[in-house]
Amino acid sequence: MTQYDTLTDILSARFSCRAFLADPVPQDTVARIVSAAQKVPSWCNAQPWQLIVTSAQETDRFRDALYAAASTTAPAPDMTWPEGYPDVYGDRRRACGFQLYDAVGIEKGDRAASARQMMENYRLFGAPHVAIVTSPNVLGPYGAMDTGGFVTAFCLAAQALGVATIPQAAIAAQAPFVRNHFDIPEDRQILCAVSFGYADPDHPANSFRTDRADVSDVMKWKV
């Protein structure tokens, strides 16, 4: 098997896990994940990402407080959210949502049930750990872009070690609460969270996989 085959196998196996077992991940495994993710490129090798990673006990405290905050507080992300998802981007977004709703038995048009499922983001889908991901304000969108590369590498390294992940922009919607909870400095943007642990293989939320666009849809070859 070539290195390319190994990489594509890991990429294909990774998915956004929406139901976790309670079993914690050993600290040395988490350290290996972060160490591997550190190998990604960044502009001028700035490595702008920083993580706050919670133990299982702290995750439980955080999830309870986060859910309560999200239930009563309007979104206030540090980074401006997309203005919308037009055209094919909206099609892909809806397709993903319908796959999830079908998997967990939510009928189309049941707004109350879909809202409850959305709020599972703030329960961290039952994950025993969460990594809060930040980047310096001063580095702007390029710091955020570099940090996005780190998040991808974190998820792939985790998958290689049998650990499931889900990057969550929804957590950044509660940036003021998250900042206060973890005493995050004002000079850092809260970009997202990555909830992680061992996947519950029997939960219906983990039973589907999203499609990917064809290469021809995302690449223009100039000769």
C-alpha positions as CSV (number, residue, x, y, z in Angstrom):
1,M,0.0,0.0,0.0
2,T,1.3,3.4,-1.0
3,Q,1.3,6.5,1.2
4,Y,-1.4,7.9,-1.0
5,D,-3.6,4.8,-0.4
6,T,-3.1,5.2,3.3
7,L,-4.0,8.9,3.2
8,T,-7.1,8.3,1.1
9,D,-8.2,5.5,3.3
10,I,-8.1,7.8,6.4
11,L,-9.8,10.6,4.5
12,S,-12.6,8.2,3.4
13,A,-13.0,6.7,6.9
14,R,-13.3,10.1,8.6
15,F,-16.8,11.4,9.2
16,S,-18.5,14.0,11.4
17,C,-19.5,11.9,14.5
18,R,-22.8,12.9,16.1
19,A,-23.0,10.3,18.9
20,F,-20.1,9.3,21.1
21,L,-19.4,6.7,23.8
22,A,-18.6,8.0,27.2
23,D,-15.2,6.4,27.3
24,P,-12.4,9.0,27.7
25,V,-9.4,9.2,25.3
26,P,-6.0,8.7,27.0
27,Q,-4.0,11.9,27.4
28,D,-1.1,10.5,25.5
29,T,-3.3,9.7,22.5
30,V,-4.6,13.3,22.5
31,A,-1.0,14.5,22.6
32,R,-0.1,12.3,19.6
33,I,-3.1,13.7,17.7
34,V,-2.0,17.3,18.4
35,S,1.7,16.5,17.6
36,A,0.7,15.1,14.2
37,A,-1.6,18.0,13.4
38,Q,1.2,20.4,14.2
39,K,3.0,19.3,11.0
40,V,0.6,21.2,8.7
41,P,1.9,24.3,6.8
42,S,1.1,27.8,8.0
43,W,2.0,31.3,6.6
44,C,5.6,32.1,7.7
45,N,5.4,29.0,10.0
46,A,3.4,31.2,12.4
47,Q,1.4,28.2,13.7
48,P,-1.4,30.5,15.0
49,W,-3.7,27.8,16.4
50,Q,-4.1,27.2,20.1
51,L,-6.3,24.6,21.8
52,I,-8.1,24.3,25.1
53,V,-8.9,20.6,25.6
54,T,-11.2,19.4,28.3
55,S,-11.1,16.2,30.4
56,A,-14.2,14.1,30.6
57,Q,-15.2,15.7,33.9
58,E,-14.7,19.3,32.6
59,T,-16.5,18.4,29.4
60,D,-19.6,17.5,31.4
61,R,-19.4,20.8,33.3
62,F,-18.9,22.8,30.1
63,R,-21.7,21.0,28.1
64,D,-24.3,21.7,30.8
65,A,-23.4,25.3,31.0
66,L,-23.1,25.7,27.3
67,Y,-26.5,24.2,26.6
68,A,-28.1,26.5,29.1
69,A,-26.4,29.5,27.5
70,A,-27.3,28.5,24.0
71,S,-30.9,28.0,25.1
72,T,-31.3,31.6,26.2
73,T,-28.6,33.7,24.3
74,A,-28.6,34.9,20.7
75,P,-25.6,33.9,18.6
76,A,-22.6,36.2,18.8
77,P,-19.6,34.7,16.9
78,D,-16.2,36.3,16.9
79,M,-15.8,35.7,13.1
80,T,-18.5,36.9,10.7
81,W,-20.7,34.0,9.6
82,P,-21.6,33.3,6.0
83,E,-24.2,35.7,4.6
84,G,-25.9,32.7,3.1
85,Y,-25.5,29.4,1.1
86,P,-26.5,30.2,-2.4
87,D,-26.8,27.8,-5.4
88,V,-24.8,24.5,-5.1
89,Y,-23.6,25.4,-1.6
90,G,-27.1,25.5,-0.3
91,D,-27.9,22.2,-2.1
92,R,-25.0,20.5,-0.4
93,R,-26.0,22.0,3.0
94,R,-29.6,20.8,2.6
95,A,-28.6,17.3,1.4
96,C,-26.4,16.9,4.5
97,G,-29.3,18.1,6.8
98,F,-31.8,15.8,5.2
99,Q,-29.5,12.8,5.5
100,L,-29.1,13.5,9.2
101,Y,-32.8,14.0,9.7
102,D,-33.6,10.8,7.8
103,A,-31.1,8.8,9.9
104,V,-32.5,9.9,13.2
105,G,-36.2,9.7,12.2
106,I,-37.1,13.4,11.8
107,E,-39.8,14.0,9.2
108,K,-39.3,16.8,6.7
109,G,-41.0,20.0,7.9
110,D,-40.8,19.0,11.6
111,R,-39.2,22.3,12.7
112,A,-39.4,21.4,16.4
113,A,-37.6,18.1,16.0
114,S,-34.9,19.6,13.8
115,A,-34.4,22.4,16.3
116,R,-33.9,19.9,19.0
117,Q,-31.4,18.0,16.9
118,M,-29.5,21.3,16.2
119,M,-29.3,21.9,20.0
120,E,-27.4,18.6,20.3
121,N,-24.4,20.6,19.1
122,Y,-24.4,22.3,22.5
123,R,-24.4,18.9,24.2
124,L,-21.3,18.2,22.2
125,F,-23.1,15.1,20.9
126,G,-22.2,13.3,24.1
127,A,-18.4,13.5,23.4
128,P,-16.1,13.0,26.4
129,H,-13.7,15.8,25.2
130,V,-13.8,19.0,23.3
131,A,-11.0,21.2,21.9
132,I,-11.7,24.9,21.7
133,V,-9.8,26.3,18.7
134,T,-8.6,29.9,18.6
135,S,-6.4,32.1,16.4
136,P,-4.9,35.6,17.1
137,N,-7.1,38.5,16.0
138,V,-4.0,40.2,14.6
139,L,-3.5,37.5,12.0
140,G,-7.0,38.0,10.6
141,P,-8.4,35.6,8.0
142,Y,-5.1,34.1,7.2
143,G,-4.6,33.0,10.7
144,A,-8.0,31.5,10.6
145,M,-7.2,29.8,7.3
146,D,-4.0,28.3,8.7
147,T,-5.9,27.1,11.8
148,G,-8.5,25.5,9.5
149,G,-5.7,23.4,8.1
150,F,-4.7,22.4,11.6
151,V,-8.3,21.4,12.4
152,T,-8.4,19.1,9.3
153,A,-5.1,17.5,10.3
154,F,-6.4,17.0,13.9
155,C,-9.4,15.2,12.6
156,L,-7.3,12.9,10.3
157,A,-4.7,12.2,13.0
158,A,-7.5,11.3,15.3
159,Q,-9.1,9.0,12.8
160,A,-5.8,7.2,12.2
161,L,-5.8,6.5,16.0
162,G,-9.4,5.3,16.1
163,V,-10.8,8.5,17.6
164,A,-13.9,10.1,16.1
165,T,-14.3,13.8,15.7
166,I,-16.8,16.6,14.7
167,P,-15.6,20.1,14.0
168,Q,-18.3,22.5,15.3
169,A,-18.8,26.1,14.2
170,A,-21.9,26.2,16.3
171,I,-19.9,26.4,19.4
172,A,-18.3,29.7,18.1
173,A,-21.9,31.1,18.1
174,Q,-21.6,31.3,21.9
175,A,-18.2,33.0,21.8
176,P,-18.8,35.4,24.7
177,F,-19.8,32.5,27.0
178,V,-17.0,30.3,25.8
179,R,-14.5,33.1,26.3
180,N,-15.7,33.7,29.8
181,H,-15.9,30.0,30.7
182,F,-12.3,29.3,29.7
183,D,-10.8,32.7,30.3
184,I,-9.7,33.1,26.7
185,P,-8.0,36.5,26.0
186,E,-9.8,39.1,24.0
187,D,-7.0,39.1,21.4
188,R,-7.8,35.6,20.2
189,Q,-10.7,34.7,18.0
190,I,-12.8,31.6,18.9
191,L,-13.1,29.9,15.6
192,C,-14.7,26.5,16.3
193,A,-14.6,23.5,18.6
194,V,-13.8,19.9,17.8
195,S,-15.7,17.4,19.9
196,F,-14.0,14.0,20.0
197,G,-14.0,10.6,21.5
198,Y,-15.0,7.1,20.5
199,A,-17.9,6.8,18.1
200,D,-21.1,5.0,19.1
201,P,-21.4,2.6,16.2
202,D,-25.0,1.8,16.9
203,H,-26.4,5.3,17.0
204,P,-28.4,6.2,13.9
205,A,-26.8,9.6,13.7
206,N,-23.6,7.9,12.7
207,S,-25.2,5.7,10.0
208,F,-24.8,8.0,7.0
209,R,-22.0,9.6,5.0
210,T,-22.1,12.8,3.0
211,D,-21.1,12.9,-0.7
212,R,-18.3,14.9,-2.2
213,A,-18.3,16.9,-5.4
214,D,-16.5,15.5,-8.5
215,V,-13.0,16.8,-9.1
216,S,-14.3,18.5,-12.3
217,D,-16.7,20.5,-10.1
218,V,-13.9,22.1,-8.0
219,M,-10.9,22.2,-10.3
220,K,-10.4,24.1,-13.6
221,W,-7.4,22.8,-15.6
222,K,-5.7,25.4,-17.7
223,V,-3.4,24.4,-20.6
